[in-house]
Amino acid sequence: MPPTLLRGVATRLGSSAIGGRTNLNPLEPTMTDDTTRDPERIDALLTIEEVAELLRMPVASLRYWRVLGTGPRGFIIGRRLRYVRADVFRWLVEQRDGDPTAA
């Protein structure tokens, strides 16, 4: 179907008619192209479950560390707890390098 016909369909039915996209040109980036979840990006925001999986620790340990103020730095966005991936790795390096007497 030519793009001009699709635009008419999207206008009549709303943007959700075609996957929520109002920009129907596949060569032009859309807002959602930049915000897709890619946990490999260094600046990616991670959930507590993703951080627990990354550290191979229980979620309960991360929650406890958060209460004590000793875990990776997290912050609240709205009602959600998020961690910046780079902050998690920075904290991990600090844990590794922090105690020279550790085995």
MARKE-512046 format. One record per residue (C-alpha): residue number from 1; residue in three letters; x, y, z; chain. Coordinates in nm, 3 decimals. Layout:
% MARKE-512046
{i: NUM, aa: ALA, east: X, north: Y, up: Z, ch: A}
...
***
This chain:
% MARKE-512046
{i: 1, aa: MET, east: 0.000, north: 0.000, up: 0.000, ch: A}
{i: 2, aa: PRO, east: 0.152, north: 0.338, up: -0.096, ch: A}
{i: 3, aa: PRO, east: 0.255, north: 0.564, up: 0.195, ch: A}
{i: 4, aa: THR, east: -0.003, north: 0.828, up: 0.100, ch: A}
{i: 5, aa: LEU, east: -0.284, north: 0.577, up: 0.148, ch: A}
{i: 6, aa: LEU, east: -0.134, north: 0.459, up: 0.475, ch: A}
{i: 7, aa: ARG, east: -0.119, north: 0.817, up: 0.603, ch: A}
{i: 8, aa: GLY, east: -0.488, north: 0.852, up: 0.539, ch: A}
{i: 9, aa: VAL, east: -0.561, north: 0.529, up: 0.724, ch: A}
{i: 10, aa: ALA, east: -0.343, north: 0.637, up: 1.016, ch: A}
{i: 11, aa: THR, east: -0.518, north: 0.975, up: 1.029, ch: A}
{i: 12, aa: ARG, east: -0.865, north: 0.821, up: 1.026, ch: A}
{i: 13, aa: LEU, east: -0.791, north: 0.542, up: 1.271, ch: A}
{i: 14, aa: GLY, east: -0.536, north: 0.717, up: 1.490, ch: A}
{i: 15, aa: SER, east: -0.166, north: 0.652, up: 1.517, ch: A}
{i: 16, aa: SER, east: -0.221, north: 0.323, up: 1.700, ch: A}
{i: 17, aa: ALA, east: -0.361, north: 0.174, up: 1.378, ch: A}
{i: 18, aa: ILE, east: -0.010, north: 0.126, up: 1.243, ch: A}
{i: 19, aa: GLY, east: 0.196, north: 0.018, up: 1.540, ch: A}
{i: 20, aa: GLY, east: 0.170, north: 0.354, up: 1.715, ch: A}
{i: 21, aa: ARG, east: 0.389, north: 0.525, up: 1.456, ch: A}
{i: 22, aa: THR, east: 0.283, north: 0.851, up: 1.297, ch: A}
{i: 23, aa: ASN, east: 0.602, north: 0.871, up: 1.089, ch: A}
{i: 24, aa: LEU, east: 0.552, north: 0.607, up: 0.822, ch: A}
{i: 25, aa: ASN, east: 0.879, north: 0.660, up: 0.636, ch: A}
{i: 26, aa: PRO, east: 1.103, north: 0.366, up: 0.741, ch: A}
{i: 27, aa: LEU, east: 1.417, north: 0.566, up: 0.657, ch: A}
{i: 28, aa: GLU, east: 1.339, north: 0.848, up: 0.901, ch: A}
{i: 29, aa: PRO, east: 1.411, north: 0.784, up: 1.269, ch: A}
{i: 30, aa: THR, east: 1.123, north: 0.801, up: 1.512, ch: A}
{i: 31, aa: MET, east: 1.125, north: 0.896, up: 1.877, ch: A}
{i: 32, aa: THR, east: 1.086, north: 0.533, up: 1.982, ch: A}
{i: 33, aa: ASP, east: 1.393, north: 0.429, up: 1.782, ch: A}
{i: 34, aa: ASP, east: 1.616, north: 0.614, up: 2.032, ch: A}
{i: 35, aa: THR, east: 1.436, north: 0.493, up: 2.343, ch: A}
{i: 36, aa: THR, east: 1.425, north: 0.120, up: 2.276, ch: A}
{i: 37, aa: ARG, east: 1.551, north: -0.097, up: 2.560, ch: A}
{i: 38, aa: ASP, east: 1.909, north: -0.196, up: 2.504, ch: A}
{i: 39, aa: PRO, east: 2.060, north: -0.310, up: 2.834, ch: A}
{i: 40, aa: GLU, east: 2.404, north: -0.326, up: 2.668, ch: A}
{i: 41, aa: ARG, east: 2.421, north: 0.053, up: 2.633, ch: A}
{i: 42, aa: ILE, east: 2.648, north: 0.203, up: 2.898, ch: A}
{i: 43, aa: ASP, east: 2.393, north: 0.476, up: 2.978, ch: A}
{i: 44, aa: ALA, east: 2.098, north: 0.235, up: 2.987, ch: A}
{i: 45, aa: LEU, east: 1.858, north: 0.254, up: 3.279, ch: A}
{i: 46, aa: LEU, east: 1.819, north: -0.079, up: 3.452, ch: A}
{i: 47, aa: THR, east: 1.549, north: -0.212, up: 3.683, ch: A}
{i: 48, aa: ILE, east: 1.639, north: -0.368, up: 4.016, ch: A}
{i: 49, aa: GLU, east: 1.572, north: -0.711, up: 3.865, ch: A}
{i: 50, aa: GLU, east: 1.814, north: -0.643, up: 3.579, ch: A}
{i: 51, aa: VAL, east: 2.083, north: -0.523, up: 3.822, ch: A}
{i: 52, aa: ALA, east: 2.032, north: -0.831, up: 4.038, ch: A}
{i: 53, aa: GLU, east: 2.072, north: -1.052, up: 3.731, ch: A}
{i: 54, aa: LEU, east: 2.380, north: -0.858, up: 3.621, ch: A}
{i: 55, aa: LEU, east: 2.542, north: -0.896, up: 3.965, ch: A}
{i: 56, aa: ARG, east: 2.408, north: -1.250, up: 4.013, ch: A}
{i: 57, aa: MET, east: 2.263, north: -1.148, up: 4.348, ch: A}
{i: 58, aa: PRO, east: 1.910, north: -1.174, up: 4.488, ch: A}
{i: 59, aa: VAL, east: 1.685, north: -0.871, up: 4.452, ch: A}
{i: 60, aa: ALA, east: 1.642, north: -0.876, up: 4.830, ch: A}
{i: 61, aa: SER, east: 2.016, north: -0.812, up: 4.874, ch: A}
{i: 62, aa: LEU, east: 1.997, north: -0.505, up: 4.650, ch: A}
{i: 63, aa: ARG, east: 1.701, north: -0.374, up: 4.848, ch: A}
{i: 64, aa: TYR, east: 1.888, north: -0.431, up: 5.176, ch: A}
{i: 65, aa: TRP, east: 2.201, north: -0.260, up: 5.043, ch: A}
{i: 66, aa: ARG, east: 1.984, north: 0.033, up: 4.933, ch: A}
{i: 67, aa: VAL, east: 1.848, north: 0.071, up: 5.289, ch: A}
{i: 68, aa: LEU, east: 2.202, north: 0.057, up: 5.429, ch: A}
{i: 69, aa: GLY, east: 2.330, north: 0.295, up: 5.160, ch: A}
{i: 70, aa: THR, east: 2.603, north: 0.053, up: 5.054, ch: A}
{i: 71, aa: GLY, east: 2.479, north: -0.077, up: 4.719, ch: A}
{i: 72, aa: PRO, east: 2.496, north: 0.067, up: 4.370, ch: A}
{i: 73, aa: ARG, east: 2.351, north: 0.414, up: 4.340, ch: A}
{i: 74, aa: GLY, east: 1.991, north: 0.405, up: 4.227, ch: A}
{i: 75, aa: PHE, east: 1.726, north: 0.673, up: 4.197, ch: A}
{i: 76, aa: ILE, east: 1.351, north: 0.704, up: 4.171, ch: A}
{i: 77, aa: ILE, east: 1.181, north: 0.816, up: 3.851, ch: A}
{i: 78, aa: GLY, east: 0.814, north: 0.865, up: 3.930, ch: A}
{i: 79, aa: ARG, east: 0.748, north: 0.557, up: 4.141, ch: A}
{i: 80, aa: ARG, east: 1.012, north: 0.337, up: 3.981, ch: A}
{i: 81, aa: LEU, east: 1.362, north: 0.257, up: 4.104, ch: A}
{i: 82, aa: ARG, east: 1.623, north: 0.271, up: 3.829, ch: A}
{i: 83, aa: TYR, east: 1.998, north: 0.228, up: 3.807, ch: A}
{i: 84, aa: VAL, east: 2.232, north: 0.371, up: 3.545, ch: A}
{i: 85, aa: ARG, east: 2.434, north: 0.083, up: 3.403, ch: A}
{i: 86, aa: ALA, east: 2.762, north: 0.282, up: 3.424, ch: A}
{i: 87, aa: ASP, east: 2.696, north: 0.351, up: 3.796, ch: A}
{i: 88, aa: VAL, east: 2.646, north: -0.020, up: 3.863, ch: A}
{i: 89, aa: PHE, east: 2.979, north: -0.107, up: 3.699, ch: A}
{i: 90, aa: ARG, east: 3.152, north: 0.180, up: 3.880, ch: A}
{i: 91, aa: TRP, east: 3.020, north: 0.045, up: 4.212, ch: A}
{i: 92, aa: LEU, east: 3.132, north: -0.306, up: 4.118, ch: A}
{i: 93, aa: VAL, east: 3.487, north: -0.184, up: 4.047, ch: A}
{i: 94, aa: GLU, east: 3.488, north: 0.001, up: 4.382, ch: A}
{i: 95, aa: GLN, east: 3.388, north: -0.322, up: 4.557, ch: A}
{i: 96, aa: ARG, east: 3.667, north: -0.510, up: 4.383, ch: A}
{i: 97, aa: ASP, east: 3.934, north: -0.248, up: 4.450, ch: A}
{i: 98, aa: GLY, east: 3.811, north: -0.125, up: 4.789, ch: A}
{i: 99, aa: ASP, east: 3.956, north: -0.385, up: 5.026, ch: A}
{i: 100, aa: PRO, east: 4.321, north: -0.472, up: 4.953, ch: A}
{i: 101, aa: THR, east: 4.320, north: -0.749, up: 5.217, ch: A}
{i: 102, aa: ALA, east: 4.039, north: -0.939, up: 5.048, ch: A}
{i: 103, aa: ALA, east: 4.128, north: -1.260, up: 4.871, ch: A}
***
